[in-house]
Amino acid sequence: MAHSRVMLTNGSLPSTQIDRLCAAHPFTQQLDIVFPASDDLEKALASLRPTHSKIRCTLSEFLDFASRSPDSSIIALPSTSEWDDTWCIDPRGVLTLCISKSLYEQLGLVGKRLPFKGCPEQYVMRIPVRQETESVGVRARQKAALKLWDELREKGPGKWEVLYCQGDMQSGASESHEVVVVDVQPQICRSTELLVPVPTLAPLPEESTEDWDERIGDLFEWVGMACLGAQRLKANDRVDPYVAVYEAPAPSHIGDVTRMTWTGFLHPSFIQRTLDTVTLHLASATDQHAFVAITRHGYGISPLGIIPLSSLAPEASLNTARDAPLRSPRPDAEDTGCLILGPGKDGKFVLAESIGRWDARWG
């Protein structure tokens, strides 16, 4: 079961909202962009080619590599769905372990139990990637614990297959390990003669939000169906009403729609570039029907879904920054955000988020 939240604001897209969709969400596995067909925007977005790297190694070896990396924006997580015992490295330079009770008792590190009811008992520990931030004794205990975990994995799954990014850099790791650089190509599909809504992104009324909720809900439903390539959006759809009934949001018009999808480990800097490209296009749009919908899908197997903006500030430290909200990692965990933007330099927008029930963002 997922919970959702909708936020709407007037005026130009604030930088804090861009940060929220980009840097604050470091672990993105898919990005879908839907818009009324535009050759210029399609060409501009298609030129963005994100990359990520893949390597098979122990966690101790990868932490050693990350600690020596000159780029502090490295992010990483395992590609497997072993959610009982998993980890991630976020842009703050923090390694977060989320492990089962049995492994927690073996490693001997001090951690915090996840507070959620109804899910398996798991514990979380945070380890700074940079060695100079910890005392020699603490670092030695951490290294010993990670080495023990690596040894235990030798009897089972073996070494980790790690996905990692270093901003716009082509990544490289230890000379003793083979690194595969993955070039993520966009999938592009143009659908013709669809019923395309004309978004009315009016501000949330102070009183009686029922009509507003219904209108915005219908708009997000249309975007979701467009991302799936649903036939129900066709203007000439003649499905049997006993099988399915759908009405596009009003007002709408008949037009072509393009959807573009990138699937892979997507660095926040790539999400930032797509937003910059989209806002630049919309700022000069003369068509008042123009809009763009951007949907981000996070990695459910990461113990972190969002990083507080205060923790990403240059002056923040591991000791002073507020801890990121934890969650119970699951392969099917919900972690989705959808941003719909209107035309013009001062275009309005609406942002909705949907997250799973075992996520501390909901208290």
C-alpha positions, 0 to 999 in steps of 0.5 A, a space after each residue: 500500500 502506498 501513500 501519496 502527496 500532491 503539492 502545487 505552487 504558482 509562479 516560476 519553478 523555484 530552485 528548491 523544487 528543482 533540488 527536490 526532484 534532482 539532488 534530493 533524490 539520488 537513486 533514480 532507476 527510470 525517467 519518463 517524459 511525456 509532452 505534446 509532440 515537439 521535434 525541437 524538444 525531442 531532439 534536445 532531450 535525445 542529445 542527453 546521454 547519461 552513463 553509469 558504471 558497473 563493477 563486481 567486487 567486495 564492499 570493502 574494495 568498493 569503499 576503498 575505491 570510493 574513499 580515494 575518489 576525487 569526486 565527492 558526488 559518487 553514488 552507488 548501490 548494489 544491482 541485486 534485489 537482496 533487500 534483507 541485507 543491502 547498502 547505498 552510498 549517497 552524494 553526502 559521502 555516507 555509506 548506509 547499511 540496512 541489514 537483518 538482525 542476524 547479520 547485525 549481531 555478527 558485525 558488531 557495529 552500533 546501529 538503529 533499528 527500523 521503527 516500522 511495524 509489520 516488516 522484518 526486523 532490520 538495522 541501519 548503520 551509517 559510515 563516512 566514506 572519507 577515512 579522515 572523518 573517523 578515528 583510527 580505532 573506529 575506522 578499524 572496527 568498521 573495516 573489520 565488520 565489512 570484511 566479515 560481511 564480505 567473507 560471509 557472502 563468499 559462502 552464498 551470493 559472492 561479490 556484489 555487482 555494484 552500480 555507481 555514478 560520478 556525476 558527468 565523469 566516465 567512471 573508473 575503479 581499481 585496475 584489478 577489476 573490470 569496469 563496464 560503462 553503460 550508455 543509457 539510450 532513451 526509448 522514444 515513442 510518438 503516439 498519434 491522434 490522442 485526446 490531449 488535456 489542456 492542463 489548468 494548473 490553478 493554485 490550490 483553493 483555500 476552501 473546498 478542494 474537492 473539485 481541485 483534487 478531482 481535476 488534478 487527480 485526472 491529470 496525473 491519471 492521464 500522464 500515467 496512462 500516457 507513460 504506459 502507451 495506453 490505447 484508451 487515450 486514442 481519440 477514436 477509441 471504441 472499447 466496449 464500455 463493459 470492458 473499460 471506460 475512460 474519459 480524458 480530462 476536459 478540456 482536451 484536444 486531438 494531437 500527437 504525444 511523445 514519450 521518452 524513457 531512460 532506464 538505468 542508474 541515473 545520476 541527479 546531474 542528468 535529471 537536472 539537465 533534463 529539467 533545464 532543457 524542459 524549462 528552457 523549452 517551455 519558457 519560449 513556448 508560444 502554444 498555451 496548450 504546451 506542457 511537459 510531465 516528468 516522472 521519476 522512479 526510484 530504486 526501492 532496494 535503496 535504504 534511502 529515498 530522499 536526502 534533506 536539502 540541509 544535508 546537501 548544503 556545503 557547510 553540512 557535516 555528518 555530525 550536524 546534518 539531519 539524518 536522511 529519512 530511512 525506509 525498509 528497502 523492498 524490490 517492489 517499494 513505491 518511490 515515484 515523483 511526477 512533475 507537470 509544468 506549464 508554458 511560459 517563463 512564469 509557468 505554473 507546475 504541480 508535483 506529486 509524490 507516492 511512497 511506500 508505507 514503511 518510509 520515515 518521510 511519513 513520520 
